[in-house]
Structures are given as structure tokens and as C-alpha cells.
Amino acid sequence: MLVRTLQVVVHCEHKTLWNMLMDRLQHPERYMLGVAEARVTEESRDVYICEMTLHGERVKERVLARPYDGELRHELIEHPQFTGFIVRKIVKSARQSPVAPLYLEYDLDLLRKSLKVQGVVRGEEEILTDLETEMQKVKMRAEESDSRG
């Protein structure tokens, strides 16, 4: 089981960071290594079904967007190794100050499907490294966007 919280400080407005998370939802290849053929296959009010090829494997997820809470909940529908959730969310560092930095937080709650490993399988540390790299790209783009705006 992989249960972990990753967090990075981002100096930008809430709306800017939310827009980056939505851009990441629509275009994961801009933020993640190893993504090919990414697309949103279904979209309703606040629910998206996304499919991509990640490191040569098919991944399908249902994403619940909660803009008011600054949260995207990714449920793995099809994944070669894991079942579970990744929640990407924006957390305020201070309630009173509108200029206080934000935290971009990823909450992982993943369960390995099988202990039997066939072929080359990405390990948990590699997955964490990929997600940390993604967070840094989201942070960088958000801060750059805010400084231009």
C-alpha cells in the first residue's frame, strides 16, 4: 500500500494554481514524463473520464473536480499496477492573508494489485519521483503565469 502526502509551496493566486491543475487534467503530457496519447474521453458537470498511455501502459481514471474546495480527486479505473486514488488539492497556508503562499498537495492512497511482478514495473519510488517532478512543473508554471499577469 502506498499512502503518502506530497506537498510544495507555491507563490501565486489560488485561481492561477487551479487553472494549472485544470490544464494538467486536460494536458498531462505538459507536466508528466512518459505520457502519450492523453485525452479526456467523457466530460460532464464536474466529472471527467481521462485516458492516457503512461510509460507504455494504458491508464484510465475518473476525476471529480471540486473547484470551490480547490480539489481534483483522481480515481484509478484502469491501471497496470494500482487501484486507489490520488487527490490533488490547493491548501491555504494562512486563512487571513490573501497574499500568503499556497500549498499544492497530492494525497496518495494506492494499493498494489498484485505482488507478482511481470516484466518491468515501475516501483513506488519512481512513481513518487514522477509526481514530485509534476508538482514542480505545476508550481513553476503557476508562479511564472502569476508574475506575468
N, C-alpha and C positions, 0 to 999 in steps of 0.2 A: 504494500500500500504506500502510495506517495501522497502525503499530506504535508503541505508546506505553504507558507505565505512569503511572497517576494514583494519588496517594496522599494520605490525610488522616489526622491524628492523632485518635484517639477515646479519651476518658477514660471507660471503662466496663469491665465484666467481659466476658470472652470469650463467655460464654453469652448475655448480653444482645445483643451485636453479632450473634452467629449468629442469634438469634431475629429480629432486624431484617432480616437478609439473607433468611431464610426467608419473612418477611412480605412483603418486596419481591418475592419469587418468586411468591407467591400473589396479591398485590395491587399490581402495578406502578404502577397509577394513583395510588397514595398517594405515590409517590416521583418519578415521571417526568411531565413535561409532555407533552401531546399523545397520551396513551394513552386508547383507548376499547375497549370490548368485550374486556377481558383475561380469559383463563381458562386453567386447567390442563386439558387435554383427555385426557391419559393420565398415570397415575402408577403406578410400580412401586417396588421397594425403594428405590433411590436415584436413579432416573431419572424426570424429568418432561418431558412434551411441553407446551409453552406456546404459546398463540396470542394475538395482540392486533392491534388496529389502532393503528398509531403514525403520527401526523401524516397520517392518511388512507390509509396503506399497510398491507397485510397483512404481518405478521411472524410467523414460526413458528420456535421454537427447541427444541432438546433440551438439557436441563440435567442435568448429573451432579452430585449433591450428595455431598460428601465431608466429613461433619461432623467426623471425627477431625482432618482437616487444616485445617478451617475454610475450605473452598473450594467454590465453585459455578462449574462450567465450562459456559458457555452457548455452544452450537454453533448458528450460524445455519443453519437448514434452508431457510427461505424468507425472503428479504429483497429489497426492490426494488433496492438498490444494492450490497450487500456479501455476501461469503462470509467465513467465518472464525469466530473465537472471541472471547469476552470472558470473562475469568476474574476473578471477584470473590472476594477472599480476605482473611482476617484474618491479620496478621503481628504477632508479639510484638516489642515494642521492646527488651525485656530478658528474658533467659532465667531469671534468678534471682528477680526480683521479681514477685510475683503482683499487685501494685498498680500496676505500670508501665503507662503508656498503651499502646494498641494502634494499629496502622496498619490502616486499611481501604485495600486496594489493588485497583485494577482494571487488569488487563493486557489490552491490546487487540492483536489480531493479525487485522486485517481487510484484505481485498483487494477493491478496487472491481471489480464485474462487468464494467463497460464504460466506456470513456472517452467514449462517445457519451451525451450527457445529453439526455433528453427531458423537456420540461416543467420544473416547479420541483423541483429536487432539493436536499436538504439537504447542505450542504458539510461537510467534515471538521471545521472549526472549530465549526460549530453542534452537531455530534454530540458533540464534546469538551465544549462548554459544557453540553449537556444532561446528560452523565454526571457532570460536576463538580457540577452542581446536585443531581442524585440523591444523590451521595455526601454532600453537606452535609445533606440531609434525613435520610439514614440516620444520620449522626453525631448530629444534633440529637435525633432520636427516641431513640436508644440512650442518650445522656447524660441526657436527661430521665427516661427509664424507670429508669435506674440510680439517679438521685438520689431518686426516689420510693420505690424498692424497699428 
